[in-house]
Amino acid sequence: NGVLTENQVKEHLALSYVYAVASRASCACQVTTVDMDSIDLKLQRRNDDDPRAVLGSPEVAIQVNAHPAAITGDVIPFPLPRKNHHDLVKRTVVPRLLVVVVLPAEPEQWLSISPDQLVLRRCGYWVNLLGLPPTENEARQTVHLPVAQTFDVAAVQRFMRQVAKEQRIS
């Protein structure tokens, strides 16, 4: 029928959020065309300006989700599918993060456009699940994203510095 479902719209808005933040952090953003490994996109940045860097072009792989939720505490509970949880807890060559973009409950509040501004309401939060035990749940594992871990320009720049130095993303 050619019309996106509400879930597809949320997915595209979440990807757009991550893409915009990564672009502002001077990172190239490559969308994964086939998501077999729980990776929606990869960020890459040249790192010629840090003499302490071990890697010249660090990369971070990201699983992106949208979640219409009200933030009421210090963490955002998110029901992550078992497969995604399994893929994000294991060690890989390219470090992986989960980014959940929180949207208002009402779709008409997600995006507003005027000649002066483009507003995508709410923001994204990230968590590094590396090293957690695999879930024994059948379908989903609830993960908790700290509200203090906003996926923003400063965070992306920090991730890239840490990866360039072969440090754990924190």
C-alpha positions in Angstrom: 0.0 0.0 0.0 3.1 2.3 0.2 2.3 3.8 3.6 4.7 3.3 6.4 3.4 1.7 9.6 3.7 3.6 12.8 6.6 1.3 13.9 8.4 2.0 10.6 8.0 5.8 11.1 9.4 5.5 14.7 12.3 3.4 13.3 13.1 6.0 10.7 12.9 8.9 13.2 15.2 7.1 15.6 17.7 6.4 12.8 17.5 10.1 11.7 18.2 11.2 15.3 21.4 9.0 15.5 22.4 10.1 12.0 22.1 13.8 12.9 24.0 13.5 16.2 26.7 11.4 14.6 27.0 13.9 11.7 27.3 16.8 14.1 30.1 14.8 15.9 32.0 14.7 12.6 31.4 10.9 12.1 30.5 9.1 8.9 27.3 7.1 9.4 26.8 3.9 7.4 23.3 2.3 7.5 23.4 -1.5 7.5 21.5 -2.7 4.5 20.9 -6.2 6.0 20.6 -6.4 9.7 21.7 -10.0 10.5 23.8 -9.1 13.5 21.6 -6.6 15.4 23.5 -3.7 13.9 21.5 -0.9 12.3 24.4 1.4 11.5 28.1 2.0 12.1 29.8 5.3 13.0 33.3 6.0 11.8 35.7 8.9 12.4 39.2 9.7 11.3 41.3 10.2 14.4 44.4 12.1 13.1 44.3 14.7 15.8 45.0 12.5 18.9 48.7 11.3 19.1 47.7 8.8 21.9 45.2 7.0 19.6 46.1 3.4 18.7 43.5 3.1 15.9 43.3 5.6 13.1 39.7 5.2 12.1 37.7 3.9 15.1 34.2 2.5 14.5 31.2 1.9 16.7 28.3 -0.3 15.7 24.8 0.7 16.9 21.5 -1.1 17.4 18.8 1.6 17.2 15.3 1.4 18.6 12.5 3.9 19.2 10.4 3.7 22.3 7.4 5.9 23.2 7.8 6.1 26.9 7.5 8.6 29.7 10.7 9.1 31.7 9.9 8.8 35.4 13.1 7.8 37.1 16.9 7.4 36.6 16.6 4.6 34.1 14.5 3.8 31.1 13.4 0.1 31.0 13.4 -1.2 27.5 12.3 -4.7 26.4 15.1 -5.8 24.0 14.5 -8.9 21.9 16.5 -12.0 23.0 18.5 -12.1 19.7 19.5 -8.5 20.0 20.5 -8.9 23.6 22.6 -12.0 22.7 24.3 -10.1 19.9 25.1 -7.0 22.0 26.5 -8.8 25.1 29.2 -10.7 23.2 32.7 -9.4 22.4 33.2 -8.3 18.8 35.9 -6.6 16.8 33.8 -3.4 16.4 32.3 -2.3 19.8 28.5 -2.2 19.9 26.0 0.0 21.7 22.3 0.0 22.1 20.7 3.4 21.5 17.0 3.9 22.3 15.4 7.1 21.1 12.5 8.0 23.4 9.5 9.6 21.6 6.4 11.2 23.0 3.4 8.9 23.2 1.4 11.0 20.7 2.7 10.6 17.1 1.8 14.2 16.2 4.3 15.4 18.8 7.3 13.4 17.4 8.3 16.0 14.8 7.6 19.6 14.1 8.9 21.8 11.3 9.0 25.5 10.7 11.1 27.9 8.7 13.2 28.5 11.8 13.6 25.0 13.2 13.3 21.2 12.8 12.3 19.6 16.2 12.5 15.9 16.9 11.0 15.6 20.4 12.8 13.8 23.2 16.2 12.2 22.7 18.2 9.0 22.6 20.0 7.2 25.4 22.7 4.6 25.2 24.0 1.6 27.0 26.9 -0.8 26.5 25.8 -4.4 27.2 29.2 -5.9 26.5 30.0 -8.6 29.0 26.6 -9.1 30.5 25.4 -12.7 30.7 23.2 -13.9 27.9 19.5 -13.9 28.8 17.7 -17.1 29.5 14.4 -15.4 28.7 12.5 -16.9 25.7 11.5 -13.6 23.9 12.8 -10.4 25.5 15.2 -9.1 28.2 14.5 -5.8 29.8 17.6 -3.6 29.8 17.8 -0.3 31.7 19.3 2.7 30.0 20.5 5.4 32.5 18.9 8.8 31.8 22.3 10.3 32.5 23.6 8.5 29.3 22.3 10.8 26.6 23.3 9.9 23.1 24.6 13.4 22.1 27.6 14.9 20.3 29.9 14.9 23.4 29.1 11.2 24.0 29.8 10.2 20.4 33.1 12.1 20.4 34.0 10.4 23.7 33.1 6.9 22.3 35.4 7.5 19.3 38.3 8.6 21.5 37.8 5.5 23.7 37.7 3.1 20.8 40.7 4.8 19.2 42.6 4.0 22.4 41.2 0.5 22.5 39.3 1.3 25.7 35.9 0.1 26.7 33.1 2.5 25.8 31.8 4.1 29.0 
